[in-house]
Amino acid sequence: MLYRILNNSIDTEKYSIDDVSWSKNLRVRSFVFNTKGIDDRNSADKIRNPIVLDIGFCDASNPSLLPNIPTATHLVDAGNALLGGKGRKTVVFPLLYIIISASDTRY
């Protein structure tokens, strides 16, 4: 419904939506994270205390919801920086890539 409101493609009266003026100033941001794929702990422990490998977020343009690539940020725990690989892959668009360690208090 939000996508249709942003793109002016919904009958707002049908859904009893009186005012959509807020949608013009709406800030849309994606937030994603990856957790450890192989985790032998029980489900309750995984949900209560997930092992997060990395986090990413990015603003989206309004109303298209396409990513605003210069705002993309990828935070990686220093212990997971290579994720068992031989090295980092090349990123083809501008991206703020930050590797953090447990002792780093800036984030």
N, C-alpha and C positions, 0 to 999 in steps of 0.2 A: 504494500500500500504506500509506503514511504516513497519508493521509486516512482510510482504513478503520480503522487502528489508533486514531487519535484519536477516531473516532466509534463505537468498539466494535462494528464491523460486519464483523469478520473472524474466521475460525477460526484462532487463533494456532497451535494444534497442527498443523494441516494444513501450515503454512509453517515449522514448527519454531522458532517464536518463543516462548521460555520466559517471558520477563519483559517486560512492557510498562509497568511502573510508572514508568519514565522519561518516558512520554508526558504525564503530568499536569503536569510541570514544564517541558515543552518550550517554548522561546520560538521563535515563528515570525515571520520578518520577510521582507517582499518587497524586492527590489532591482531597479530598472529603470534603463535609460539609453537615450538616443537618440543615434545617430550621424548624421553628415552624410549626407543622402540621395544627393546627386550628388557623387561623388568619383571623379576621373579616374585615381587612382593604381592600381597593380596590386594584385591580391588580397593578396599577401604583405605589402605595405606597409600595407594597410587593417587586416589582422589584427594586425600587429606594433605599429602606432601609429594606433589609430582616432581620428577627430576626434569627440570626445564633446561634444554640445551641452548636455545637461542630465542630471541624475541625480535619482532619486527613491527613497525607501524609506518603509516603513510597517510597523508591527507588525500581526499578525493575532491575533484572539481564538482561544483554544483551547477547545473542539475544532472550532468551526464554520469556522475559517479566514476569517471575514469580516474586512474591514479595520477596524482601530481608528483611525478617521479623525483624532482629535486627535494621533496620533503621526506623521501623514504629513508628510514633509519633501521639498521640491523645491529642489534646488540648480541654479542656472543661471549659467553663465559670463557675466560682464558683456558680453562681446562678442557674445553670442548672445541677450541678454535679450529682444529683440523678434522675433527669428527672421525678420526681413524684413517683419514685419507693421506695422500702423498703431499698435498699442498692445497692452497686455495684456488678456486676456479676464478677465472676472469669475469668481472661484472661488466656488462655492455652498456650500462647507463649510469649517470651520476648517482651515487649512493653513499650516505654517511655510514661507514662501517666502523664500529667501535668494538674492540676486544677489552673486556673487563675482567678483573680478578677479584677474588673474595676480599682482598684487602683494600680495594679501591672504593672509597666512600663518596665519590662524586655522583654516583648514579643511584 
